[in-house]
Amino acid sequence: MKPSFTAFGLFAALSLLVSCVGLAGSPSTSNDADVIVVGSGLAGYGAVYGALEKGAKVLLLEKNDKLGGTSLISTGTFSAAGTRLQKSKGIVDSVQSHIDDINRIGHSKADPVLLKRFAEEATAVWEWFVDNGLSPNPSGPVIDPVHSPYSVPRTMTPTKNSANEYVRVLAEQAKAKYGERLTALVKAKVTDLVLEKGKVVGVKVSGPEGEKVYRAKAIILATGGYGSNREMVKKYSPKYAEFRTVTAPWSTGEGIEMAAKAGATLVNMDYIVGYFGGMPKAADHYALGFGDLSSGFAERWTGEIWVDADGKRFVNEDGDDEDPRETAIDGIKDGKILIVFDQGIIDKNGGKTPLRDFDARLAQGYAVKKADSVERLASSFGVDPAGLRMTIDTVSAPSAQGQRDAFGKTTGMAFGSGPYYGVLCYGTIFMTQGGIKVDSRLRAVGADGKPVTGLYAAGESMGTSQWGGRGYAGGTGVAPAVIFGLDAGREAAAFAKSGK
Ligand SMILES: Cc1cc2nc3c(=O)[nH]c(=O)nc-3n(C[C@H](O)[C@H](O)[C@H](O)COP(=O)(O)OP(=O)(O)OC[C@H]3O[C@@H](n4cnc5c(N)ncnc54)[C@H](O)[C@@H]3O)c2cc1C
């Protein structure tokens, strides 16, 4: 998605950027701020605003040359129950229903306290954005068509379809109300936390001016996930090493590693919820764009089969709930899937193909291939030819037509005489579920269950599973990042002001 942030990025970088001087070389002993926020995405900007609101002096550190983090590429769906927009359309909803839906989709693996806090705060936070300059897309709320469905429409989007709208509003409000207490630095990469007597009291920063130490009473890690750090994926969740990713290049997880080094516990690092639809352009191609496959959920294209390396199907390809597919990908070796169909199935879909750029991908010859026999197609992708042949014979048998198959699919189609097409596809990371364990006050928690004094985490750095469990409900990346950012900012400011 094209970022809509450029203009604001410039504005923010120019108007909020204040160089911190006089720290190079000599480690300071006095605090440079009450609260240091590391990372300028949704959680970081939420934290900045929450801390400023509570009277803190805040230093925001961002390693990129522009502010905004993943909000620069994220669509910005936001889920909340009981909004004015829902009421205006006669949609009856409740916080409890939101919680129940997330527990259903997340297999009840969320931290109940954090999930409740998110669901309870989401409505007021959404309305605050609307009241402070965010334009909601009037077609919302919707049941997000590309993820496991909620029971009622409760997912909103800014009219601009960009998560950066939330950052824009937070930054404008922060600057207008509390600008004199905020310093924001870009190209300021935090490389480590500073600990004294078991407390986190500062950060080491590497930037154009060299190495510096900045000190504060409280540090908030809003450093995002680790979906673009292949080494971290291999280290914590090797099962997903071959998954592709659509996460931003800066989602490299060093905040999570720093927190662990400082004594914080990490949670759920062993699993990742794989999204369907990652089509590589080459063997080592891990960065992809969303939406390559129009056979995805929103615009269902019927008749194709998905098979594993043995040529066996493993899921109802046409089911209207995303979760069984995401769960099934979890069980496939390397997350590698082959989508198979033939010319007859294309014809039955009105001549459309399941890919937006089918001809170009076919010509490229890596992820999309054509063959005149099932066996040759299977071999070209390293899939068992006999297995694929058997699967196609099974779905094409006259007795199978119009019947419910073993996966509950009733929309299967018989294959004809070809030619046959295959689309290579991988489970795809678009956010990471593991991260820094926090308590109900967003304090990082150590192995003894006690808070690591001075250290807070918010957003994807805490792992989306803490509020969403083992699954993904639409609009629960953006909303909790902002909400827990705000909460962490307020909590950290209160701690800093308490003089403890
Ligand atoms: C393509 C895409 C589309 C998405 N669409 C949606 C959607 O529509 N709805 C939804 O709910 N969720 C969506 N998500 C997920 C959601 O956008 C993210 O989970 C969320 O934005 C993460 O926010 P964050 O503030 O926690 O982290 P980020 O926005 O990733 O911010 C982390 C920031 O920390 C900085 N940083 C990291 N390490 C350091 C360091 N050492 N020193 C200094 N700075 C550092 C990074 O540069 C970055 O700016 C999407 C994700 C992707 C990838």
The ligand as an SDF file (V2000), in Angstrom:
LIG
                    3D

 53 58  0  0  0  0  0  0  0  0999 V2000
    1.0970   -4.5690    5.3630 C   0  0  0  0  0  0  0  0  0  0  0  0
    0.4460   -4.5580    6.7120 C   0  0  0  0  0  0  0  0  0  0  0  0
   -0.8900   -4.1880    6.8230 C   0  0  0  0  0  0  0  0  0  0  0  0
   -1.4920   -4.2000    8.0780 C   0  0  0  0  0  0  0  0  0  0  0  0
   -2.8060   -3.8270    8.1560 N   0  0  0  0  0  0  0  0  0  0  0  0
   -3.4090   -3.8200    9.3650 C   0  0  0  0  0  0  0  0  0  0  0  0
   -4.7500   -3.3800    9.5050 C   0  0  0  0  0  0  0  0  0  0  0  0
   -5.3840   -2.9350    8.5460 O   0  0  0  0  0  0  0  0  0  0  0  0
   -5.3120   -3.4390   10.7360 N   0  0  0  0  0  0  0  0  0  0  0  0
   -4.6650   -3.8840   11.8390 C   0  0  0  0  0  0  0  0  0  0  0  0
   -5.2390   -3.9200   12.9180 O   0  0  0  0  0  0  0  0  0  0  0  0
   -3.3590   -4.2580   11.7610 N   0  0  0  0  0  0  0  0  0  0  0  0
   -2.7290   -4.2200   10.5570 C   0  0  0  0  0  0  0  0  0  0  0  0
   -1.4060   -4.5570   10.4700 N   0  0  0  0  0  0  0  0  0  0  0  0
   -0.6480   -4.7400   11.7220 C   0  0  0  0  0  0  0  0  0  0  0  0
   -0.4120   -3.3980   12.4240 C   0  0  0  0  0  0  0  0  0  0  0  0
   -0.3340   -2.3430   11.4910 O   0  0  0  0  0  0  0  0  0  0  0  0
    0.8850   -3.4440   13.2510 C   0  0  0  0  0  0  0  0  0  0  0  0
    0.8460   -4.5610   14.1190 O   0  0  0  0  0  0  0  0  0  0  0  0
    1.0440   -2.1720   14.0750 C   0  0  0  0  0  0  0  0  0  0  0  0
    1.0620   -1.0400   13.2370 O   0  0  0  0  0  0  0  0  0  0  0  0
    2.3340   -2.2310   14.8980 C   0  0  0  0  0  0  0  0  0  0  0  0
    2.5050   -0.9990   15.5610 O   0  0  0  0  0  0  0  0  0  0  0  0
    3.7010   -0.8010   16.5950 P   0  0  0  0  0  0  0  0  0  0  0  0
    3.6820    0.6270   16.9520 O   0  0  0  0  0  0  0  0  0  0  0  0
    3.6050   -1.8020   17.6710 O   0  0  0  0  0  0  0  0  0  0  0  0
    5.0200   -1.1590   15.7760 O   0  0  0  0  0  0  0  0  0  0  0  0
    5.6400   -0.4230   14.5080 P   0  0  0  0  0  0  0  0  0  0  0  0
    4.6520    0.4520   13.8410 O   0  0  0  0  0  0  0  0  0  0  0  0
    6.2950   -1.4710   13.7120 O   0  0  0  0  0  0  0  0  0  0  0  0
    6.6900    0.5850   15.1270 O   0  0  0  0  0  0  0  0  0  0  0  0
    7.8970    0.1840   15.6550 C   0  0  0  0  0  0  0  0  0  0  0  0
    8.8580    1.3300   15.4480 C   0  0  0  0  0  0  0  0  0  0  0  0
    9.9890    1.1170   16.2550 O   0  0  0  0  0  0  0  0  0  0  0  0
   11.1340    1.4750   15.5170 C   0  0  0  0  0  0  0  0  0  0  0  0
   12.2620    0.7530   16.1070 N   0  0  0  0  0  0  0  0  0  0  0  0
   12.4490   -0.5890   16.1440 C   0  0  0  0  0  0  0  0  0  0  0  0
   13.5980   -0.8830   16.7820 N   0  0  0  0  0  0  0  0  0  0  0  0
   14.1460    0.3010   17.1470 C   0  0  0  0  0  0  0  0  0  0  0  0
   15.3560    0.6540   17.8100 C   0  0  0  0  0  0  0  0  0  0  0  0
   16.2280   -0.2780   18.1890 N   0  0  0  0  0  0  0  0  0  0  0  0
   15.6200    1.9610   18.0330 N   0  0  0  0  0  0  0  0  0  0  0  0
   14.7430    2.9320   17.6140 C   0  0  0  0  0  0  0  0  0  0  0  0
   13.5930    2.6490   16.9470 N   0  0  0  0  0  0  0  0  0  0  0  0
   13.2990    1.3480   16.7280 C   0  0  0  0  0  0  0  0  0  0  0  0
   10.7950    1.0170   14.1080 C   0  0  0  0  0  0  0  0  0  0  0  0
   11.6140    1.6360   13.1510 O   0  0  0  0  0  0  0  0  0  0  0  0
    9.3470    1.4390   14.0100 C   0  0  0  0  0  0  0  0  0  0  0  0
    9.2030    2.7680   13.5740 O   0  0  0  0  0  0  0  0  0  0  0  0
   -0.7650   -4.5670    9.2290 C   0  0  0  0  0  0  0  0  0  0  0  0
    0.5720   -4.9230    9.1150 C   0  0  0  0  0  0  0  0  0  0  0  0
    1.1860   -4.9180    7.8700 C   0  0  0  0  0  0  0  0  0  0  0  0
    2.6330   -5.2760    7.7730 C   0  0  0  0  0  0  0  0  0  0  0  0
  1  2  1  0
  2  3  1  0
  2 52  2  0
  3  4  2  0
  4  5  1  0
  4 50  1  0
  5  6  2  0
  6  7  1  0
  6 13  1  0
  7  8  2  0
  7  9  1  0
  9 10  1  0
 10 11  2  0
 10 12  1  0
 12 13  2  0
 13 14  1  0
 14 15  1  0
 14 50  1  0
 15 16  1  0
 16 17  1  0
 16 18  1  0
 18 19  1  0
 18 20  1  0
 20 21  1  0
 20 22  1  0
 22 23  1  0
 23 24  1  0
 24 25  2  0
 24 26  1  0
 24 27  1  0
 27 28  1  0
 28 29  2  0
 28 30  1  0
 28 31  1  0
 31 32  1  0
 32 33  1  0
 33 34  1  0
 33 48  1  0
 34 35  1  0
 35 36  1  0
 35 46  1  0
 36 37  1  0
 36 45  1  0
 37 38  2  0
 38 39  1  0
 39 40  1  0
 39 45  2  0
 40 41  1  0
 40 42  2  0
 42 43  1  0
 43 44  2  0
 44 45  1  0
 46 47  1  0
 46 48  1  0
 48 49  1  0
 50 51  2  0
 51 52  1  0
 52 53  1  0
M  END
$$$$
